[in-house]
Every structure is written in structure tokens, then in C-alpha cells.
Amino acid sequence: MKQQKWDSENIPDQEGKVVIVTGSSSGLGFETANVLASKKATVVIAVRNEVKGDAAVKKIQVKNPNADVQMMLVDLADLESIHRFAENFKKEFQKLDLLINNAGVMNPPYTKTKDGFELQFGTNHLGHFALTGLLIDLIKTTQTSRIVNVSSTAHKVGNLNFNDLNWETRRYNKFRSYGDSKLANLYFTKELQKRLGKQSSGIIVASAHPGASATELSRHSIFFRVLSLFVQNSSMGALPTLYAAVAPDVQGNDYYGPGGFQELGGYPRKVESSKRAKRDDVAANLWDVSEEMTGVRYLG
């Protein structure tokens, strides 16, 4: 079967829709925000660096002078910052059509968040878990809303150790920790969709991965810096996320990635997660643990 060449030209007008893209001052997040702004959505660039965020807004407005885009500060490694962002957003907006949980850190040295979580798990999963929970009521009151969690093929090396999620008793392995966080993104997608379905909510929760894309996210990895010489650009890497965000055939718990060889590159299509990522019991357990760790409880 010939691969469908779906790209940003296929995205219809998004005027009237309010969108949050986390981690959107560069790379995949920036490309995602830029495309949606060009389609007339109101886009909030949610970032932790004000200078980079302002620069991203200006860059989008140079390309699209009429773009409705603004920057709001949030540090996903800081629960207090996440609460503050959610409060500020709800003061300014009465709806949220699309939440794209894109921000992430990849393969850094062992570090902890402000709240004492291992940095990758704390940022990539717990930060977005908390952010989504604090915005869920607004999302639920917005018709045809969606949530997209950006994962990675690295989820296939993940295997959550619930006895040591913060890597305090094991020797730290930054690659496995990243894989754990990306596996957690898929569990979160699965359990969030399940809980919303029980409430007869029409919200679609999907996930996506960019394949092998050259972005700032890989700055801590020599392997990925070398790989970046051969992989697709961030415009192509953002397409699976955009597909999950706007395509009409997307269903709850769908997972999208590049359709080329080994899902490294190519146009987006529906892909399969690992067998481990499909476990309902682990997804439910992770939800309970995430509520306990973040103090953000919702959809109980």
C-alpha cells in the first residue's frame, strides 16, 4: 500500500480554536505551533525560557503577520509553576480546543526537578500529567477538544520500576530513564482516554512520535547528534503530532508516527506501540502513583 503523503497542506482552517503547545520555542514544538498559527488558530507557546519564547513568537509573526500567538511561562519541572500557568491561562481563556503535551528533556545527566522527581520522568510525564489535570475542566467544556501526548520509539526500551521511579536506589541509566518517561506518555494516553470515556466525554486523547528528527532535544546525546546529520527535519517530524491533533479519522488512544522505514522518517500514519505499552493494569497503577506524586487528582 502506497503511503499517503499527508502534510500541513491537508490541515483545514483552525480559526476560533485555542491551542497550547508545550515546549514550543524550538524544534518540533515550534514547528507544530507555527503550522497551527498559520491555520489561524490562537496558539499559546508554553515555555520556561522567556527570551526563547518571545523569539519564537516573533519568528512566527514574521512568517504570518496576522498570527494570533502569545507566550506564557511554564516550567514542567516545577509543580508550582504548572499551577500558576493553569491559573493564568484560565483567567485569559474560556476554552481549550487542543492541548499538545510536547515539551521534554532527553538523556541529561542525573538531575532532579524542584519537587524531587528524576528530571526526565518528572518533566516528560509528571509535569504533563499535572498540567492536563489542572486544565481538564476547561477541555471538557470545549466541544471536539483533543489532547495529544508526544512520545517516542524509545518507549520500547522503557520498563517502569514502581519501586524506584526517581532512580534513587539504582544506578542511573539516562537512556532507560528517557524510555521510561516516553512509555509513561503512552500509559497516560491510554488511561486518560479510558477515564474520559467512562464519563461519556467526547474528548479524543491520542499520542504521536516524530521518528528520528534533528532537534535541540537530542543535545545531550552524542549518538543523536551524529544521527541528526542523516534524519528528517523538524517540519517533517512535527507531522505525526499535527495529524493526531487535527485529522478527522483520529480515534481515542491512537498512536501516530512516520510511515517510512522503521518509523524513522516519512509522512504520518497510525503505528503500533510496544506490547508492554498496552498493559491496562500498569497504566491504571501509573495514574494512581502520578496523582500521589503530583498532588493533582482528577477524573476519579
N, C-alpha and C positions, 0 to 999 in steps of 0.2 A: 504494500500500500504506500503510495507516494505521500510524503509528509506535507501537510498543509502549511503554507507559508504565511502564518498569521503574524502581523506586526502592528505597530501603533496606528497604521492607516485604517485598521479594522475597528478602532475604538470610536464609538459614537460620541456625540456631543454630551458633555458631562455638566452642562450649565445647571446651577442650582444645587449641586451636590457639594457637601462639605467632607473633606478628606484630611486625615492625619497620616503622615508618613514619618516614622521614627528613623533617626539616623540618616537624614536626607541632605546633609551638607556636601556629600561627595558620593562617588561610586554608584552602586545600584539604587540606593535610596534617592539620590539626586536625580538620576535618570527617570525613576518612577514618578517623582514629584513633578519634574519638568514636563513629562508627557501629559500627565493629568491636568496640569495647569494650562497646557496648550489646548486642551479639550474643554476649557472654560470651567473646570471645577474650582471651587475655593479650596486652596491647599494650605495646610499648616505644616511647615517644616519644623519638626520637633527634634531639637538637637541640644547637646550640652555645651557646645562652644559657640558663644555669641558672635564672635568675629567671623568664624566659618559659616555660621548660619546666615548672617547678614549678606555675606559674599554670595552665597547660594541664591538667596532671594534676588539680588541684583542681577546675577547671571541669567536667571530665568526671565526676569523682566526685560533684559536686553533682547532676548530671543522672542519674547512675547510681551510687548509693551502694555497690553491690556490685561495681563495675567493677574488674577486675584490670589496672591500668595503672601504669606507672612511667616515670620519665625517666632516660635515660642520655645523657651528653655525647659529642658527636662534632662536629668541625669538618671538613667535607668539603673545605675549602681547605687542609688540613694533613694530610699523609700520616702523620705521627707520631700524630696524634690518631685517625685512622682505624684504625691498627694497635692502639692502646690500647683503643678501643671494641670491636673484634673480640675481643681477648683477654678483656676484661671480660665481654662477652656470653657467650662460650663457657665461662667459669667458672661462670656462673649458670644457663645453659640447655643442655639436651642435645638440643634440636631447634629447627628454624626452619621453620614451615609457609609463611610468607608474608613476603617482603621487598619493600616498596614504596619504590622509589627516587624520592621525590617532591621532595626539597629542591632549591632552585635560587636563583640570582640572575638578575636581568633588567635589562639596559640600564644598568649602572652606568658611571661614568667609568672610564677605563682604570686597571686595578689588577692586581697580580699576587698569586698565592697565596704562602704561606710557602715553597713549593718552587719558585717562579719561573714558574708557569704563568699565562697570562692568566686572570683570575678566573672568567669565565663558562664557558669550556671546562674549566678546572681543577676547578671545583666541580660543574657540572652533568653533565659526562661523566666526567672522570678520577677524581674523588672517588668516584663511584658504581661505576665500573669496579673500583677498588681494593677498596672495601667488599665488593662482591659476591664478588670473588675470595677475600678473606680469610674469607668465611662459606660458600663454596660446598660445602665438605666436609660441613658441618652440614646444609645444604639438601639435599644428595644423600642423606643418610641419613634424611631425613624423607619419609615417603610422601605422595604427592599434593601436594607443595610447589609453590609458584609464585613467580615474580619478576615484578614489574610496574615498568616504567620510564615515568615521566611525561614526555611530550614536549610538543609544541605545534604549532599550524598554522604557526608561524614557521619550522618546519623547511623550509618551501617556499622560503624566501629563502636558506637555507644552502647553502654550496658549499665544502667543506673544502679549504684550501690547505696541503698537507702540507709545503711549504717554509717556512711561516711560521704555524704553528698558534698561536703565542703573540703574534702581531701585533707583532713587533719590527722588521720592515722595511717594513711597510705602514702607511698612515695608518689609525688605529683607527676602526672603524665599529661602535659598540656594538650596533646593531640586527642587522647581519650576523653579528657575533660570537655574539649570542644565537641567531640562526637556525642557525649552525654547531653550537652546543652541542646544540640540540634535534634537529638532523639526526643528530648523533653518537649520541644516545639511541636512535634507530631503527636505526642501523647496529649498535649494541651489542646490541640486542634480537635482531636477525637473526643475527648471528654467534654469540652466546651460545647461542641455540636450536639452531643448526646443530651446534655443538661438543658440546652435551649430547646431541643426537640420535645422534651418532656413537658415544657411549658407552652407547647404549640406556637413557638416563636418562628417567624419566617426568616430569621437571620441565617445567612449562609456563612459558615466558617470553613475556610479552605487553607491549604498550605502550598508552598512553592519552593523550588530551589533553582539557583541560577546556573548550575553546571560549573564549569571552570571559567571564571571571569576575572579579568585583571582589575582589581580594586584595591583601595587602601587597606581593606580588612586583612589582607594577607601580609602586611608589612612585617609581622613578627616571624614569618616562616621563610627560610632560605629556599625550601622546595617550591613554595608557591610563588616566590619572586622569580625563580627560574622559569616555572611553568607559565607565568604571566607573559612571557615572550611569545608563547605559542597559542594562547587561548583567545576566546572571543572577547569583544569589547563590552563595556558595561551597558551599552544600549541594547545589545542582544541579550545580555544576562538578565536585564530587567523584564524581558518579555513574559517569562512564566508568571512572575508576580502580577504583572498587568493583566494577563489572561485570567488568572484567578480572581482578580479584582473586578473585572467588567464583563467578561464573556457571558453570553446568555445561557450556555449549556452547563455552567459550573453548578455542581451539587455539593451538599454538605459533606465535609471530610474528604473531598477530592484533593489530589496532590498533583502538581504540575511541575514539569522541568523541561529542559531542552530535548528535542526529539532526535538528535544525532547520535553518533557512536558513543556508547557508554554514558549517554546523557551529559557529555562534556560540553556540547555546543549544539546549536541548531535552533529551529523555531519551536515554540512551546507545544507540548502535548501532555495529556494525562499520563502519569507514570506511577509505578508501584513503590511503596515504601518497603522496608525490610519486614520479615516475618515478626521479628521482635517488636517492631513499632505498632503492630496490630493488636497487641495484648490489652484487652479491656481492663483486666484486673490491675495491671501496672499503671495504666492511665488514671484509673479511679484513685489508686493509692497516692500517685504523684499529686493529684488535685488536693487531697486532704493534707498532705505534707506541705504543699505550697501555701495553702491557707494558713497553716500553723506558722510557717516561717515568715510570711509577709504580714500576717495580721489582717489581710484583706479577704473577707469571706463573702461569697455571692453564689446565687443560683443553687442554694442548698435544698 
